[in-house]
Amino acid sequence: MPTGRRELCERVWEAHVTLESRYARSEELYRRAMQSIPQGTHSSSRKDTPHPIYFRRGEGAWIWDLDGNRLVDCVLGNGALVFGHASPIVREAVEEAMEAGLESGLETELSVEVSELFLCLVPTADQVRFATTGTEAVMHAIHMARAATGRSDVAKIEAAYHGWYDLVFVSTWPDLAKAGAPERPASLPGAGGLNPAAVGSTLVIPFNDAAAAVRLLEANAGRLAAVLVEPVLIDVGYIPPEPGYLEALREATDRLGIVLVFDELLTGFRIAVGGGQERYGVRPDLSIWGKALAGGQILSAVAGRRDLMAQSAGPAGFVGTFNGHQWSLSAARASLTALGDGSLVRQLEDGICYLATRFDDAARRVGVEARFHGGGGHFQCYFTAEPVRDYRSAARADARRYACFRAAMLDRGVLLAPGYTGHSAISTAHGPDALEVIADAMSAALGEVAAQGN
Ligand SMILES: Cc1ncc(COP(=O)(O)O)c(C=O)c1O
């Protein structure tokens, strides 16, 4: 999110939470945490102002914080917890694996079985290999693409988040004032401490502007090993590809000999069982999976064309102490089995449709210009009259209104993503009761946004 907007958002939120005494224990623990943990959290994305809320337990759609507040969780491990908290699907699978007594560093029948199950659900891929985090899987895919093409650099879509690797933590939620021309976005570091040479080498292409994206790929083809694409831009909320965009990238990368990599961490097993590639009918050369793959347990995957995957058995290599951890693989077997017939994917879609209808009705009733975007259980509410079709239109939405909306939602027991260009989610455990709490809270929160005026 652009820096100025983020600060504004944080000030509105801070003013709200400071007024509340409902989070006194979290505030106290935060002061203690700050002594031993930078920012008081183990991921900067969990930082919140004036302090994060600390939690005690979770069950299904619900989480309980230290002060005893019960909230509907719509953050859900950054979209990883597709079955919600403490799901019996995942818990029983992990317990079963624990009883077998094997953890990491060994191959088992389970390692093969889960690979076969994965390939049944993702028929666009010939082979698969499991790692731990999405960041690592992205790194592996880039190494395979480099080994196959003999080229070194990558292209990515403006604002798409693919993890923390120097080459791809580039122009993630960039400051619009520094982002350059829309048809030729600047390559900006996503944080300090990255290798400037790596950041500078990464080409940033616009989302949903096929002509401009293809022009940039053509001009840089000689140095590009891979193009990374999140088929729906979910780390910016929920922005689907316009007809023809993914197809144009497929045609250009085929023609230019560039490896097309889909990042399906958030789309996979959610917008369709086989992810964005199934939903939009565009077959990438490689793809990255995680999050829902193991029902939120620690597992990622690289999958794709046999000749490219073969690079990981030769020049590119593929190693990791915890790769294919047995507890996570057991959770993956149970998750893929549960998600495989598509009924839970449809349930998530129905939940999002219900929330969209309720949001749109309420926004119309109170006269607030806002747009609900969602799919696969992910959603975002953009406070803007402008169509949201890329990062820039999302970033022009009203950060202050989102902060007011989020604060009003929290007052009514619903936890949303902190950023107005972030994403929230529901899980398969968000049944009618939780959806009703969210929808009623949205109606009331929109009323508060309207009351605040412009
Ligand atoms: C689309 C996408 N790709 C990659 C990543 C990085 O995954 P991880 O946090 O497991 O390294 C994320 C994480 O949020 C993501 O949303």
The ligand as an SDF file (V2000), in Angstrom:
LIG
                    3D

 16 16  0  0  0  0  0  0  0  0999 V2000
    0.3450  -15.2750   -3.9620 C   0  0  0  0  0  0  0  0  0  0  0  0
    1.4470  -15.5460   -2.9750 C   0  0  0  0  0  0  0  0  0  0  0  0
    2.6210  -16.0230   -3.4120 N   0  0  0  0  0  0  0  0  0  0  0  0
    3.6440  -16.2900   -2.5670 C   0  0  0  0  0  0  0  0  0  0  0  0
    3.5270  -16.0440   -1.2260 C   0  0  0  0  0  0  0  0  0  0  0  0
    4.6740  -16.3480   -0.3040 C   0  0  0  0  0  0  0  0  0  0  0  0
    4.3700  -17.4780    0.4470 O   0  0  0  0  0  0  0  0  0  0  0  0
    5.0360  -17.7430    1.8740 P   0  0  0  0  0  0  0  0  0  0  0  0
    4.5330  -16.6780    2.7920 O   0  0  0  0  0  0  0  0  0  0  0  0
    4.5700  -19.1180    2.2230 O   0  0  0  0  0  0  0  0  0  0  0  0
    6.5100  -17.6720    1.6640 O   0  0  0  0  0  0  0  0  0  0  0  0
    2.3150  -15.5590   -0.7250 C   0  0  0  0  0  0  0  0  0  0  0  0
    2.1460  -15.3060    0.7260 C   0  0  0  0  0  0  0  0  0  0  0  0
    1.2990  -14.6450    1.2260 O   0  0  0  0  0  0  0  0  0  0  0  0
    1.2550  -15.2880   -1.6150 C   0  0  0  0  0  0  0  0  0  0  0  0
    0.0810  -14.8190   -1.1910 O   0  0  0  0  0  0  0  0  0  0  0  0
  1  2  1  0
  2  3  1  0
  2 15  2  0
  3  4  2  0
  4  5  1  0
  5  6  1  0
  5 12  2  0
  6  7  1  0
  7  8  1  0
  8  9  2  0
  8 10  1  0
  8 11  1  0
 12 13  1  0
 12 15  1  0
 13 14  2  0
 15 16  1  0
M  END
$$$$
